[in-house]
Amino acid sequence: MAGKELLLTELVRPVAEALGYELWGIEYVSHSKHSVVRIYIDSDNGINVDDCAKLSRQVSSVFDVEDPILGEYNLEVSSPGMDRPLFTLDQFKRYVGGQVKVRLRAPFEGRRKFSGQLTGVEGDDIVVAIDEHEYLLPYDMIDKANVVSQF
C-alpha cells in the first residue's frame, strides 16, 4: 500500500468501524491539481446509498480537520461491488478458487496483466492459474487486482 493510501486508511478505518462498516480499501488517484479519494466499504448487510452518504459526511469532517490532501479532491464512497477490488492478502485469501484480474506495476515473466483462477496465497505471493500454468505473483508488485464476476 502506497504512503498516501496508508495515511488515509489510518484516518478512515476508525470512522468506518465506528459506523459499523468494514473498510474494504482506499484508492487515491492524484491528478495535477485535482485528486480523487475512493473509499470502499462493506458490511454483512450490504451497503446502500445512505451508508455511503453517512460515511462521506463523517470522513469529510475528519479530512477538514486533518487536511491529508493538498489541493482540490473528490471524495467518493462506494460498495466494492461484484467486481470488487482486492487490496490485502487477507482479501485475496477470501477469494481463493475464484477468478481474478491482476495488473502489476512492472512486468513479471514478460507480462503485466494476468487473468485467471486465484488458486492460493503463499506467504507474500498470490498464485494465479492461467491455461495450465501457475504464476506466483509477488503481492508488493500488484498495482490493481479485481474479482471477476461469474454468472
C-alpha positions as a Markdown table, in Angstrom:
| # | Residue | x | y | z |
|---|---|---|---|---|
| 1 | Met | 0.0 | 0.0 | 0.0 |
| 2 | Ala | 1.4 | 3.4 | -1.0 |
| 3 | Gly | 2.2 | 6.1 | 1.6 |
| 4 | Lys | -0.9 | 8.3 | 0.9 |
| 5 | Glu | -3.3 | 5.3 | 0.9 |
| 6 | Leu | -1.8 | 4.2 | 4.2 |
| 7 | Leu | -2.3 | 7.6 | 5.8 |
| 8 | Leu | -5.8 | 7.8 | 4.5 |
| 9 | Thr | -6.6 | 4.3 | 5.8 |
| 10 | Glu | -5.4 | 5.3 | 9.3 |
| 11 | Leu | -7.8 | 8.2 | 9.2 |
| 12 | Val | -10.8 | 6.5 | 7.7 |
| 13 | Arg | -10.7 | 3.0 | 9.3 |
| 14 | Pro | -11.8 | 4.1 | 12.8 |
| 15 | Val | -14.6 | 6.2 | 11.3 |
| 16 | Ala | -15.9 | 3.4 | 9.2 |
| 17 | Glu | -15.7 | 0.9 | 12.0 |
| 18 | Ala | -17.5 | 3.2 | 14.4 |
| 19 | Leu | -20.4 | 3.4 | 12.0 |
| 20 | Gly | -20.4 | -0.5 | 11.7 |
| 21 | Tyr | -18.7 | -0.8 | 8.3 |
| 22 | Glu | -15.7 | -2.8 | 7.2 |
| 23 | Leu | -13.2 | -0.5 | 5.4 |
| 24 | Trp | -12.6 | -2.6 | 2.3 |
| 25 | Gly | -10.0 | -0.3 | 0.8 |
| 26 | Ile | -9.0 | 3.1 | -0.5 |
| 27 | Glu | -7.8 | 4.3 | -3.9 |
| 28 | Tyr | -6.0 | 7.6 | -4.1 |
| 29 | Val | -5.6 | 9.0 | -7.7 |
| 30 | Ser | -3.6 | 12.2 | -7.9 |
| 31 | His | -4.0 | 14.4 | -10.9 |
| 32 | Ser | -2.0 | 17.6 | -11.2 |
| 33 | Lys | -4.5 | 20.0 | -9.5 |
| 34 | His | -7.3 | 17.6 | -8.7 |
| 35 | Ser | -7.3 | 14.3 | -6.9 |
| 36 | Val | -9.8 | 11.5 | -6.2 |
| 37 | Val | -10.1 | 9.6 | -2.9 |
| 38 | Arg | -12.3 | 6.5 | -3.5 |
| 39 | Ile | -13.3 | 4.7 | -0.3 |
| 40 | Tyr | -14.8 | 1.2 | -0.5 |
| 41 | Ile | -16.9 | -0.1 | 2.5 |
| 42 | Asp | -18.7 | -3.3 | 3.1 |
| 43 | Ser | -20.9 | -4.9 | 5.8 |
| 44 | Asp | -22.7 | -8.1 | 6.4 |
| 45 | Asn | -26.0 | -6.4 | 5.5 |
| 46 | Gly | -24.6 | -4.9 | 2.3 |
| 47 | Ile | -24.1 | -1.2 | 1.5 |
| 48 | Asn | -26.6 | 1.3 | 0.2 |
| 49 | Val | -26.6 | 4.9 | -0.8 |
| 50 | Asp | -27.4 | 6.1 | 2.7 |
| 51 | Asp | -24.5 | 4.2 | 4.1 |
| 52 | Cys | -22.2 | 5.8 | 1.6 |
| 53 | Ala | -23.5 | 9.3 | 2.4 |
| 54 | Lys | -23.2 | 8.7 | 6.1 |
| 55 | Leu | -19.6 | 7.7 | 5.9 |
| 56 | Ser | -18.8 | 10.5 | 3.3 |
| 57 | Arg | -20.1 | 13.2 | 5.8 |
| 58 | Gln | -18.0 | 11.8 | 8.6 |
| 59 | Val | -14.9 | 11.4 | 6.6 |
| 60 | Ser | -15.3 | 14.9 | 5.1 |
| 61 | Ser | -15.3 | 16.3 | 8.7 |
| 62 | Val | -12.1 | 14.3 | 9.6 |
| 63 | Phe | -10.4 | 15.5 | 6.4 |
| 64 | Asp | -11.4 | 19.1 | 7.1 |
| 65 | Val | -9.5 | 18.8 | 10.4 |
| 66 | Glu | -6.6 | 16.6 | 9.4 |
| 67 | Asp | -6.1 | 18.1 | 5.9 |
| 68 | Pro | -4.4 | 15.0 | 4.5 |
| 69 | Ile | -4.7 | 16.0 | 0.8 |
| 70 | Leu | -3.2 | 19.1 | -0.8 |
| 71 | Gly | -5.4 | 20.9 | -3.3 |
| 72 | Glu | -8.8 | 20.0 | -4.5 |
| 73 | Tyr | -10.1 | 16.5 | -4.4 |
| 74 | Asn | -13.3 | 14.5 | -4.9 |
| 75 | Leu | -14.3 | 12.1 | -2.2 |
| 76 | Glu | -16.2 | 9.0 | -3.4 |
| 77 | Val | -17.6 | 6.3 | -1.1 |
| 78 | Ser | -18.9 | 3.1 | -2.6 |
| 79 | Ser | -19.5 | -0.6 | -2.1 |
| 80 | Pro | -16.8 | -2.8 | -3.6 |
| 81 | Gly | -19.4 | -4.3 | -5.9 |
| 82 | Met | -19.4 | -7.6 | -7.7 |
| 83 | Asp | -16.0 | -6.9 | -9.5 |
| 84 | Arg | -14.6 | -5.8 | -6.2 |
| 85 | Pro | -11.0 | -4.6 | -6.0 |
| 86 | Leu | -8.7 | -6.6 | -3.8 |
| 87 | Phe | -6.4 | -4.6 | -1.5 |
| 88 | Thr | -4.9 | -7.0 | 1.1 |
| 89 | Leu | -3.6 | -10.6 | 1.2 |
| 90 | Asp | -6.5 | -11.4 | 3.5 |
| 91 | Gln | -8.9 | -10.3 | 0.9 |
| 92 | Phe | -7.1 | -12.5 | -1.7 |
| 93 | Lys | -7.5 | -15.4 | 0.7 |
| 94 | Arg | -11.3 | -14.9 | 0.8 |
| 95 | Tyr | -11.5 | -15.4 | -2.9 |
| 96 | Val | -9.2 | -18.4 | -3.5 |
| 97 | Gly | -11.0 | -20.5 | -6.1 |
| 98 | Gly | -12.5 | -17.5 | -7.9 |
| 99 | Gln | -11.5 | -15.7 | -11.0 |
| 100 | Val | -9.3 | -12.6 | -10.7 |
| 101 | Lys | -7.7 | -9.9 | -12.9 |
| 102 | Val | -4.3 | -8.6 | -11.7 |
| 103 | Arg | -2.2 | -5.8 | -13.1 |
| 104 | Leu | 1.4 | -5.5 | -11.9 |
| 105 | Arg | 3.5 | -2.3 | -11.5 |
| 106 | Ala | 6.3 | -3.9 | -13.6 |
| 107 | Pro | 6.5 | -6.9 | -16.0 |
| 108 | Phe | 6.8 | -10.3 | -14.4 |
| 109 | Glu | 7.8 | -13.2 | -16.7 |
| 110 | Gly | 7.3 | -10.8 | -19.6 |
| 111 | Arg | 3.8 | -9.5 | -18.8 |
| 112 | Arg | 2.0 | -7.1 | -16.5 |
| 113 | Lys | -1.6 | -8.4 | -16.8 |
| 114 | Phe | -2.8 | -11.7 | -15.5 |
| 115 | Ser | -6.4 | -13.1 | -15.6 |
| 116 | Gly | -7.2 | -16.5 | -14.3 |
| 117 | Gln | -8.2 | -18.6 | -11.3 |
| 118 | Leu | -6.8 | -17.5 | -7.9 |
| 119 | Thr | -5.6 | -20.8 | -6.6 |
| 120 | Gly | -3.9 | -19.7 | -3.4 |
| 121 | Val | -1.8 | -17.3 | -1.3 |
| 122 | Glu | 1.7 | -18.4 | -0.3 |
| 123 | Gly | 3.5 | -16.1 | 2.0 |
| 124 | Asp | 3.6 | -12.7 | 0.3 |
| 125 | Asp | 2.7 | -14.1 | -3.1 |
| 126 | Ile | -0.6 | -14.9 | -4.8 |
| 127 | Val | -1.0 | -17.9 | -7.1 |
| 128 | Val | -2.9 | -17.4 | -10.3 |
| 129 | Ala | -3.6 | -20.3 | -12.7 |
| 130 | Ile | -3.8 | -19.5 | -16.4 |
| 131 | Asp | -4.1 | -22.2 | -19.0 |
| 132 | Glu | -2.4 | -25.0 | -17.0 |
| 133 | His | 0.4 | -22.7 | -15.8 |
| 134 | Glu | 0.5 | -21.3 | -12.3 |
| 135 | Tyr | 2.1 | -17.9 | -11.7 |
| 136 | Leu | 3.4 | -16.9 | -8.3 |
| 137 | Leu | 2.9 | -13.1 | -8.3 |
| 138 | Pro | 4.6 | -11.0 | -5.6 |
| 139 | Tyr | 1.9 | -9.1 | -3.6 |
| 140 | Asp | 4.1 | -6.0 | -3.4 |
| 141 | Met | 4.2 | -5.8 | -7.3 |
| 142 | Ile | 0.4 | -5.6 | -7.6 |
| 143 | Asp | -0.9 | -2.3 | -9.0 |
| 144 | Lys | -4.5 | -3.3 | -9.2 |
| 145 | Ala | -6.5 | -6.6 | -8.7 |
| 146 | Asn | -10.2 | -7.3 | -9.0 |
| 147 | Val | -12.5 | -10.3 | -8.6 |
| 148 | Val | -14.1 | -11.3 | -11.9 |
| 149 | Ser | -17.8 | -11.9 | -11.6 |
| 150 | Gln | -19.0 | -15.3 | -12.7 |
| 151 | Phe | -22.6 | -15.8 | -13.9 |
